[in-house]
Amino acid sequence: MLILGLDSSAVAGSCALCDIDPENSGNNKIIAGCFINTRQTHSQTLLPMAENMLKCAEIDIKSLDCIAVTCGPGSFTGIRIGVAAVKGLAFALNIPCVGVSTLHALAYNLLGMDCIACAVMDARCGQYYNALFKIKGNSIERLTEDRAISNEDLAKDLAQYKTERIILVGDGAELAGKLLNNVQDNGGEALLNSVQAELAPLELRLQKAESVCLAATEYKKVSAKELLPVYLRLPQAERERLAREKGNK
């Protein structure tokens, strides 16, 4: 199954072309990939990057079996750009598309590393977008749902896995690594004193479209019309509006 994967959920953007065998992961093949980590808007870079990648791989876009994209959580603007791009392509090509959890795709970065994968994205406002996964060999078991969580609550959740290897992955991994060791319980004791949380290797730390392709087989294929972004919180403008209305009452 020839899959084009796209990710624009955070500052970095990427695209990948993979040949995925849903019945035998040993036959999976990464054909091409492109990654950019600059401040350029994804509306400028995402589709041209995918077009150039397909051209270099000498793959006709019409030969794709489906298109996969991270549909959230993440940057509201980035998610909208990625989902809109895939909806347009899938509609024009008359092929199905797949919306993949950004956090689940991040866990796929760590396949083969037996660990608790702590996928973390900086959600600002003192929170992370987070989910925990148990990875053993090439299998991934989801331990929590995707959520917006505080640093303190994340530290409490991770403390129950203190006997296991914990790897932080995602664009919030470095921030989480610095803050988690400073989180204290009511008695003033650091919650992670006995927890070894490590950063994923730099080349595996950020969102990767290759992982979006790999995760896509676990999700239902939908039409372009059915593909929707997934937000764990209201957009900032909406939160500010509700706060103003609450203050005026």
FIMARMI-97712 format. One record per residue: residue in three letters; x, y, z of N, C-alpha, C in turn. Coordinates in steps of 0.2 Angstrom, whole numbers, plus 5000, padded with zeros to 4 digits. Layout:
BEGIN
AlaXYZXYZXYZ/...
//
This chain:
BEGIN
Met500449945000500050005000500450065000/Leu500450104995500850164994500550224998/Ile500850245003500550305007501050365007/Leu500750425006501050485007500850515013/Gly501350525018501250555024501450625025/Leu501050665029501250735030501150745037/Asp501650795040501550815046501750895047/Ser501250925049501351005050501051025057/Ser501150975062500850985068501251035073/Ala501851055071502251095076502751135071/Val503251165074503651205070503951165064/Ala504251105065504551065060503951035056/Gly504151025049503650995044504050945041/Ser503650895039503950835035503450805030/Cys503750765026503350725021503750665020/Ala503350605019503650545017503250505013/Leu503550455009503250415005503450345007/Cys502950305009503150235011502750185008/Asp503050125007502650065004502550025011/Ile501850015013501649985019501349925018/Asp501549865021501149805021500749795027/Pro500149805027499749795033499749725037/Glu499949675033499949605035500649585038/Asn501149625036501849605038502249665038/Ser502449695044502849755045503549745042/Gly503749685042504449665039504549685032/Asn503949695029503949715021503949785020/Asn503849825026503749895025504449935022/Lys504349985018504850015015504750085015/Ile505250125017505250195017505650215010/Ile505250245006505450264999505850324999/Ala505550375002505850445002505550485008/Gly505950535010505650575015506050645015/Cys505650695017505950765017505750795024/Phe506150835027506050865034506350935034/Ile505950985036506151055037505951075044/Asn506451115047506351135054506551215054/Thr506151255051506251325051505651365053/Arg505651425053505051465055504651485049/Gln504751455043504351465037503651435038/Thr503151465036502451435037502351375033/His502051325036501851265032501451275026/Ser501051335026500751345019501151365014/Gln501851375015502351395010502751335008/Thr502851285013503251235012503051165011/Leu502451145014502251075014502051045008/Leu501651075004501451044997502051044992/Pro502451104992503051104987503551054989/Met503651044996504050994998503850924996/Ala503150904997502950844995502950834987/Glu502850884983502850884976503550864974/Asn504050904977504750884975505050814977/Met504750794983504950724985504650674980/Leu504050684978503750634973504150634967/Lys504350694964504650704958505350664958/Cys505750674964506350644965506350574965/Ala505750544968505650474969505350444962/Glu505250484958504950464951504250424952/Ile503850454957503250424959502650464956/Asp502250444952501650484950501150484956/Ile500950544958500450554963499850514962/Lys499650504956499050464955499150394957/Ser499750364958499850294960499750284968/Leu499650344972499550334979498950294981/Asp498950254986498350214988498050254994/Cys498350304997498050345002498550395005/Ile498250445008498650495011498550505018/Ala499050505022499050505030499250575032/Val498950595038499150665040499050665048/Thr499450695051499350705059498750755059/Cys498250735063497650775063497550815070/Gly498050805074498050835081498350785086/Pro498450805092498550875094499150915091/Gly499150975092499751015090499551085088/Ser499951125085499751195083499151195079/Phe498651245081498051245078498151265071/Thr498551315069498651335062498951275058/Gly499451245061499851195058499351135056/Ile498951115061498551055060498051075054/Arg497751135054497251155049497551155042/Ile498251175042498551175035498651105033/Gly498851065037499050995035498350955033/Val497850965037497250925036496950955029/Ala496951025028496651055022497051035016/Ala497651025017498051005011497950935009/Val497850885014497650815013496950815010/Lys496450855013495750845010495750865003/Gly496150915001496150944994496450884989/Leu497050854992497350804987496950744987/Ala496650724992496250664992495650664988/Phe495350724988494750744985494850744977/Ala495450774975495650784968495850714965/Leu496150674969496350604967495850554968/Asn495350564972494850514973495050454977/Ile495450464982495750414986495650424993/Pro495650374998495550385005496050425008/Cys495950445014496450475018496450455025/Val496950465029496950445036497150495041/Gly496850505046497050555051497350515057/Val497950535059498350505064498550545069/Ser498450515076498650555081499350575081/Thr499550645082500250665082500650625087/Leu500350615093500650585099500850515097/His500350475094500450405092500950405087/Ala500950445082501550445077502250455081/Leu502250495086502850505089503150445092/Ala502650405095502850345098503150295093/Tyr502950295087503250255082503950275080/Asn504150335082504850355081505350305085/Leu505050275090505450235095505350165094/Leu505050145089505050065088505650035089/Gly505649975092506249935093506649955100/Met506450015103506750035109506250015115/Asp506349955118505949935124505949995129/Cys505350025130505250075134504550105135/Ile504450145140503850185140503950255136/Ala503650255131503750315127503250375129/Cys503550425132503150485134503150535129/Ala502650535125502550585119502350655122/Val502750705121502550775124502650825119/Met502150865118502150925114502050985119/Asp502351045117502251105122501551135120/Ala501051125124500451155123500351225126/Arg500951255129500951315132500451325138/Cys500351375141499851385146500051335152/Gly500651315153500851275158500651205157/Gln500451185151500251115149500651085143/Tyr500651015143500850975137500250945134/Tyr500350935128499950875124500350815125/Asn500050765128500350705130499950645129/Ala500350585128500050515129500650475130/Leu500550415134501050375136500950305132/Phe501450275130501450215126501950165129/Lys501850095129502250045131502550015124/Ile503150025123503449995117503849935119/Lys503749875115504149815116504249785109/Gly504849795107505049775100504649815095/Asn504349785091503949825086503149835087/Ser503049815094502349825096502249885100/Ile501649925099501549985103500849975107/Glu500849985113500249975117500150045120/Arg499550075119499350145121499150135129/Leu499450175133499350175140498850225142/Thr498850285139498350335140498050365134/Glu497550405135497250435129497650505128/Asp497550535122497850595121497550645125/Arg497950695128497650735133498150795134/Ala497850855137498150915139498350905146/Ile498950905148499050885155499650935158/Ser499550945165500050995168500750955169/Asn501250995171501850965172501850915178/Glu501450945183501350905190501050845189/Asp500450845185500150785184500550735180/Leu500850755175501350715171501850675175/Ala502150715180502650685184502350635188/Lys501750645191501350595195501250525191/Asp501050535185500950475180501550435179/Leu502050475177502750445176503050405182/Ala502850425188503150395194502950325195/Gln502350305192502150235193502550195188/Tyr502950215183503350175179504150185180/Lys504250205187504950215189505450165188/Thr505150095187505650045187505750025179/Glu505450065175505550055168505950115164/Arg506150095158506550145154506050195152/Ile506050265153505650315150505950355145/Ile505650365139506050405134505550465133/Leu505750525133505350585131505450595124/Val504850605120504950615113504450665111/Gly504650705106504150765104504550835105/Asp504150885102504450945102504450975109/Gly504150945114504150965121504550925126/Ala504950885123505350835127505950875131/Glu506250915128506850955132506550995137/Leu505951025136505651065141505451025147/Ala505050965145504850915150505450895154/Gly505950875151506550845154506850895160/Lys506850955158507051005163506651015169/Leu505951015167505451035172505250975177/Leu505250915174505050865178505450845184/Asn506050855184506550845189506450895195/Asn506050945193505951005198505250995201/Val504850955199504150945202504250915209/Gln503850945213503950915220503250895223/Asp503150845227502550835230502450875236/Asn501850865240501650915245502150915251/Gly502550855251503150855256503750885254/Gly503750915248504350945246504850895243/Glu504650835241505150785238505050785231/Ala505550785227505550785220505250715218/Leu504650715214504350655212504750615207/Leu505150635204505550595199506250575202/Asn506350585208507050565211507250495209/Ser506750445208506950375207506750365199/Val506550405195506350395189506950425184/Gln507150375179507650395174507250415168/Ala507050475167506750495160507350525156/Glu507350495150507950515145507650545139/Leu507950595136507750615129507850565124/Ala507450565119507550525113508150555109/Pro508450515106509050545101508750595097/Leu509150645096508950705092508650685085/Glu508950635082508650625075507950585076/Leu507750565082507150535083506650575087/Arg506850635089506450675094505850705091/Leu505850735085505350775083504850735078/Gln504250765077503850735072504150715066/Lys503950655063504250625057503650595053/Ala503650615046503050595042503150515041/Glu503750495041503850415040503450385046/Ser503450405052503050375057502350385056/Val502150435053501450445051501150395047/Cys501550375042501450325037501350255041/Leu501850245045501850175049501250165053/Ala501050225057500450225061499850215057/Ala499850235051499150245047498750185047/Thr499150125047498750065046498350045052/Glu498450085058498050075064497350115064/Tyr497250155059496750205059496250185053/Lys495650205053495150195048495250245042/Lys495250215036495250265031494550295030/Val494650365028494050405028494050445021/Ser493550475019493450515013493750585015/Ala493950615010494150685011493650725015/Lys493050715014492550755017492550735025/Glu492650675026492650655033493250665037/Leu493750685034494350695038494350765042/Leu494450765048494350825052494950835057/Pro495150895059495650905064495350885071/Val495850865075495650845082496050895087/Tyr495650935091495850985095495750965102/Leu496250965107496150945114495951005118/Arg496051065115495751125119495451175114/Leu495151225116494851275112495451315109/Pro495351345103495951395101495951445106/Gln496551475106496751535111496251585110/Ala496051605104495551665103494951645107/Glu494651585106494051565109494151565117/Arg494651545119494751535127494751615129/Glu495151655126495151725128494451755128/Arg494051745123493351765122492951745128/Leu492951675130492551655135492851685142/Ala493451695143493751725149493451795149/Arg493451835144493151905144492451905146/Glu492051855143491351855144491151835152/Lys491651785154491551765161491651825166/Gly492151865164492351925168491851975168/Asn491451985163490952035162490352015166/Lys490251955168489651935172489651955179/
//
